Amino acid sequence: MLRFVVRRLLQVIPTLLILSVLLFAWLRSLPGGPAGALLGDKATPESIAALNRTLGLDQPVWIQYLRYLGRALTGDFGSSLVTGDPVLGELGRALPGTIELSVVALLIAVGLGIPLGYLAARSHGRIWDNVTIIGTLVGVAVPVFFLGYVLKQLLAVDLGWFPPSGLQATDIDATSVTGFPTLDGLLTREFDASWDSLMHLVLPAVTLATIPLAVIVRITRASVLDVLGSDFVRTANAKGLATATVRDRHVLRNALLPVATTIGLQTGLLLAGAVLTEKVFNRPGIGTLIAEGIERRDYPRLQAVVLLGALIYVLVNLLVDLSYAVIDPRVRLK
């Protein structure tokens, strides 16, 4: 097991290296540049050339990349071309909000998706199964931003059940410990701040969870149906084993392998969906950094955000691979 983990972690290095090369070349092939975006209407060829010299963007791309790689290996990902602040500091302030949103959305998707998929398979061909299939099709088809605006208008603006935007109410003086608003309120016993953060989190998390929830339901349903038709399940039922025993030890345990793979893949999509969700609900986070970075051609910020997302995706899928041995003892990691 340890050798497997070490080998997978070592694979992260070439993965991030290749991605950094492709990302570096792609960003610098885009029309325009940070100098023109920063100078705006006052940009002239002379001022753009001068600013490019100041930023080091007049050097060949391979020289720029080697300098960037040398700084990155020491933990320095540069400073934002827009704000001048270190990129790592910006990520440290923005990442907790995005992680909190993504984790809650994943918990909703997994916590509801697996039971709903199992119940749909057990009622195959009946009303509940048909309702589940239709619901998952709608969940996958509706774009995240459209659903977000609908929920925001209906439940926040019209009914007033939830706050329409932000991380917390502006009149709450909450103590920040970890950067995660809901968790900080629990740690500092400021339960009103924690509750307010949770209420701000409900609509964005439900919006972000919709597509992963629909996918997990469908995969779970298909996997359970496949296992239910297996000989060993029919044998277990014929022996008179309790329904709970057949469900837990035989059906779910064997059906969860493809579901675990799907959860790992959906985690990467959650990070992408969080960008749109944060924009809809005006939540500060990685989405804000990406939007501003694209608009202003902020190369250091975009490079750091994309590489961080790739690292999270690789680590999550490593955890998924490790979960295989827990779910099914027949799986051996070599």
Secondary structure in CASP SS format (residue, H / E / C, confidence):
PFRMAT SS
TARGET T0000
AUTHOR 0000-0000-0000
METHOD secondary structure of the structure
MODEL  1
M C 1.00
L H 1.00
R H 1.00
F H 1.00
V H 1.00
V H 1.00
R H 1.00
R H 1.00
L H 1.00
L H 1.00
Q H 1.00
V H 1.00
I H 1.00
P H 1.00
T H 1.00
L H 1.00
L H 1.00
I H 1.00
L H 1.00
S H 1.00
V H 1.00
L H 1.00
L H 1.00
F H 1.00
A H 1.00
W H 1.00
L H 1.00
R H 1.00
S H 1.00
L C 1.00
P C 1.00
G C 1.00
G C 1.00
P H 1.00
A H 1.00
G H 1.00
A H 1.00
L H 1.00
L H 1.00
G H 1.00
D H 1.00
K H 1.00
A C 1.00
T C 1.00
P H 1.00
E H 1.00
S H 1.00
I H 1.00
A H 1.00
A H 1.00
L H 1.00
N H 1.00
R H 1.00
T H 1.00
L H 1.00
G C 1.00
L C 1.00
D C 1.00
Q C 1.00
P C 1.00
V H 1.00
W H 1.00
I H 1.00
Q H 1.00
Y H 1.00
L H 1.00
R H 1.00
Y H 1.00
L H 1.00
G H 1.00
R H 1.00
A H 1.00
L H 1.00
T C 1.00
G C 1.00
D C 1.00
F C 1.00
G C 1.00
S E 1.00
S C 1.00
L C 1.00
V C 1.00
T C 1.00
G C 1.00
D C 1.00
P E 1.00
V H 1.00
L H 1.00
G H 1.00
E H 1.00
L H 1.00
G H 1.00
R H 1.00
A H 1.00
L H 1.00
P H 1.00
G H 1.00
T H 1.00
I H 1.00
E H 1.00
L H 1.00
S H 1.00
V H 1.00
V H 1.00
A H 1.00
L H 1.00
L H 1.00
I H 1.00
A H 1.00
V H 1.00
G H 1.00
L H 1.00
G H 1.00
I H 1.00
P H 1.00
L H 1.00
G H 1.00
Y H 1.00
L H 1.00
A H 1.00
A H 1.00
R H 1.00
S C 1.00
H C 1.00
G C 1.00
R C 1.00
I H 1.00
W H 1.00
D H 1.00
N H 1.00
V H 1.00
T H 1.00
I H 1.00
I H 1.00
G H 1.00
T H 1.00
L H 1.00
V H 1.00
G H 1.00
V H 1.00
A H 1.00
V C 1.00
P C 1.00
V H 1.00
F H 1.00
F H 1.00
L H 1.00
G H 1.00
Y H 1.00
V H 1.00
L H 1.00
K H 1.00
Q H 1.00
L H 1.00
L H 1.00
A H 1.00
V H 1.00
D H 1.00
L C 1.00
G C 1.00
W C 1.00
F C 1.00
P C 1.00
P C 1.00
S C 1.00
G C 1.00
L C 1.00
Q C 1.00
A C 1.00
T C 1.00
D C 1.00
I C 1.00
D C 1.00
A C 1.00
T C 1.00
S C 1.00
V C 1.00
T C 1.00
G C 1.00
F C 1.00
P H 1.00
T H 1.00
L H 1.00
D H 1.00
G H 1.00
L H 1.00
L H 1.00
T C 1.00
R C 1.00
E C 1.00
F H 1.00
D H 1.00
A H 1.00
S H 1.00
W H 1.00
D H 1.00
S H 1.00
L H 1.00
M H 1.00
H H 1.00
L H 1.00
V H 1.00
L H 1.00
P H 1.00
A H 1.00
V H 1.00
T H 1.00
L H 1.00
A H 1.00
T H 1.00
I H 1.00
P H 1.00
L H 1.00
A H 1.00
V H 1.00
I H 1.00
V H 1.00
R H 1.00
I H 1.00
T H 1.00
R H 1.00
A H 1.00
S H 1.00
V H 1.00
L H 1.00
D H 1.00
V H 1.00
L H 1.00
G C 1.00
S C 1.00
D H 1.00
F H 1.00
V H 1.00
R H 1.00
T H 1.00
A H 1.00
N H 1.00
A H 1.00
K C 1.00
G C 1.00
L C 1.00
A C 1.00
T H 1.00
A H 1.00
T H 1.00
V H 1.00
R H 1.00
D H 1.00
R H 1.00
H H 1.00
V H 1.00
L H 1.00
R H 1.00
N H 1.00
A H 1.00
L H 1.00
L H 1.00
P H 1.00
V H 1.00
A H 1.00
T H 1.00
T H 1.00
I H 1.00
G H 1.00
L H 1.00
Q H 1.00
T H 1.00
G H 1.00
L H 1.00
L H 1.00
L H 1.00
A H 1.00
G H 1.00
A H 1.00
V H 1.00
L H 1.00
T H 1.00
E H 1.00
K H 1.00
V H 1.00
F C 1.00
N C 1.00
R C 1.00
P C 1.00
G C 1.00
I H 1.00
G H 1.00
T H 1.00
L H 1.00
I H 1.00
A H 1.00
E H 1.00
G H 1.00
I H 1.00
E H 1.00
R H 1.00
R C 1.00
D C 1.00
Y H 1.00
P H 1.00
R H 1.00
L H 1.00
Q H 1.00
A H 1.00
V H 1.00
V H 1.00
L H 1.00
L H 1.00
G H 1.00
A H 1.00
L H 1.00
I H 1.00
Y H 1.00
V H 1.00
L H 1.00
V H 1.00
N H 1.00
L H 1.00
L H 1.00
V H 1.00
D H 1.00
L H 1.00
S H 1.00
Y H 1.00
A H 1.00
V H 1.00
I H 1.00
D C 1.00
P C 1.00
R C 1.00
V C 1.00
R C 1.00
L C 1.00
K C 1.00
END
